[in-house]
C-alpha cells in the first residue's frame, strides 16, 4: 500500500532516496512511500564542523545536493546517522578491531544517536535532526566476540543495530527508536506535510 504517497498526493511525483541503507529503505517503504534509490558518492567526513550535530547535518545536505546535480527529481531525501559519545564520533567500523573497540567504549555507557535528514526540492531545502540517548548494559568480552562473529556490526554506525541482535544489550533509550535505526519517521513526516510538491 502506498499509504504516504496517497495521504500526501505524491503518486505523480518523482522521489529519490539518496541512500542505500537497508534500514532507511525498509523504514520508508513500511510507511508507504514510493521512491527511487540513488546513493550519493560523497566523502562523508566534513573537514570543518562545529559539533556532532553539524557533522551529520552537513553530510545529509551534501548527499542531497550531490544527487540534485545528477538526477531530476521532485523531492530528494537524504540522511546521515552517527553515534557520538564524549565528543567522539563512531561511524561504521572499518575493521573487526575497530568494531570491538567501539563496542567496548559503548559498554556500560550512554551515547547519542544523531540522525540528520534533508528534504530538497527545486524551491526548498529542509534540514533537521533527531538525537536519541541509548544506554548499553555492561558487555563481556565473550558477548562482544559473539556479536562480532554474527557479522551484524560492520555496516552500522556505532557497530550495532538496535533492531537486530544487539537489542539484548540495550538497557534504555530516551527518544525516537526509529532514529536509532537510522531515520526519525514522525519528524520527517511533519516536514514532508509542509512541502508544496
N, C-alpha and C positions, 0 to 999 in steps of 0.2 A: 504493500500500500504506500502511495506517495503522500503520506499524511501532511508533511510540512509543505511540500510543493502545492498541494491543493488548498491548504489552510491559508497560505500567503500568496496564492495565484502566481506561482513560479513555474508552471508547467511549460511555458513557451520560452523560458529564459535559459541561457547557457551559463551554467555554474561550474567553476573549476576549483578543485581542491588541490592546493599546491603542497601536497604531502603524499608520501606512500606509506605512512604509518598504518599498520593494520588496525590498531586500536581506533584511530581517528576515523578511518574509513568505516569500520563497524559501527561506531557510535553515531555517526551522521546518517548512515543508511538505516539504522534502527529507529530513527525519528522520522523516517520517510522523506529524506532529502535525496534528490537525484542530481548527480554531478559527474563530471569527467575528472580523471586523476592525471595531473601533470606535476611531477616532483620538481622542485626548484633546484637549480645547480649552483648554489651559493656556498661560500665559506661561512659556516655557522659560528664563527668566532670573531665578533666585533672587536676592533682594536681599541676603541675608546667608548667606555660606558661608565655611568655613574654608580650603578649598583646592579644586583642580580635581576631586578625587575626591568631595568633599562636594557640589560643584555638580552633578555628574552623578547622584549617588545621590538628592539631593533631587528632581531632575527626574523620575527614574524612579518614585519613591514618589508624587509629586504626580500623575503621569499615572494610575497605578493607582487612587488614591483618587478622582480625578475621575470615572473610569469607574464605580467601585463605587457612587457616589451616584446613578448614572443607569441602570445595567444590572445585572440579576440574572444572576450567573454563579457557577459552582463555583470557577473559577480565572481571575484576571486576570493577564496577563503584560504588563509594560511595560519599556521600556528607554530609555536615553539614551546616545548616543555623542558624545564630544568629542575634539578634537585639542588638545593642550596642549604648550607649549614655553616654558621660562624664565618660568613664571608667567602666560603669556598663553593665553587660550582662543580657539580658532578654531572657530566654529560654521559653519553653511552660509553661504557668501558671499552678500551681498545684491546684489552688482553684479559686473560684469566686472572693474572696477578692484580691488575687494576680493579677488576670486579671484586676480588677478595678483599682488597684494601678498602674499597668503598663500603662494602657490607660491614666490615669491622668498625668503620667510623660511624655508620648509622646505628649499629647495635647499641641498645640501651640509651638511645638519644632521640631527641625530637628535631626534625628537619622540616624545611618548607619545600613544597612542590609548587612551582610557579608555571602556569601556562598562559602565555600571551597569545592573542589571536588578532588577525587583521581581516577586515572586510573591505575590499577595494572594488569600487565601480568607476565608471568614467567621470562621475561627479564627486564622489565621496571616498574618503579613507577613514575608517573607524579602527582604532587600535585600543584594545583593553586587555586586562589580565585578571586572573584569579590566583589567590595564594591559599594553600591548604597546609595545615600543620599535621605531620604524621609522626607518631611515636612508635619506635620499634621496641620490642622486648629484647632482653639480653640474648644474643645468639652465640651458641657454642661453635668451636672450630668444626666439629662434626656436622652441625647444621649448615654452616657456610659451605663446606665441601660438597655436601649432598645437593645443595641448591645450585652450586656451580656445575655439578655433574648433570643436572637436569637440562642445561643449555638455556634456560629462560633468561638469565640476567643480561645477555650480551647485546641485545638490540634495544635496551631500555635505559633512559636517563636514570641515574642513581643505582643502576644494576639490579633493579627489581620491578616486578609488575604486581600491583595491588590486586588485580583481578585474577591472578594466577596462583601459583604455588606459594608465593611469598605472603599471601593473605594470612597464613597461620603465624607469621612473625610479627604482625602489626597489633600493637596494644590499643591504639586510639587514633582517630583522626578528628580534626576540627576544621570544618569547611566542606567544600564540594568534593564528593567522591569521584565524580566524573572528571574533575580537574586533575586528579591524581592519575587517572587513566590516560589523560592527555588532551582533554577538551571539555571546558566548562559549559555544558549544553544550555542550561537555563539562561546564563548570562549572554551567551551567543544569540539565543532566540530573542531576547529583549532588544538587542541591537538590530537583528535582522528585521524585526517588525517595523523599525523606524525607516528602513531604506525604501526609497521610491525606485523600484526596478521596472 
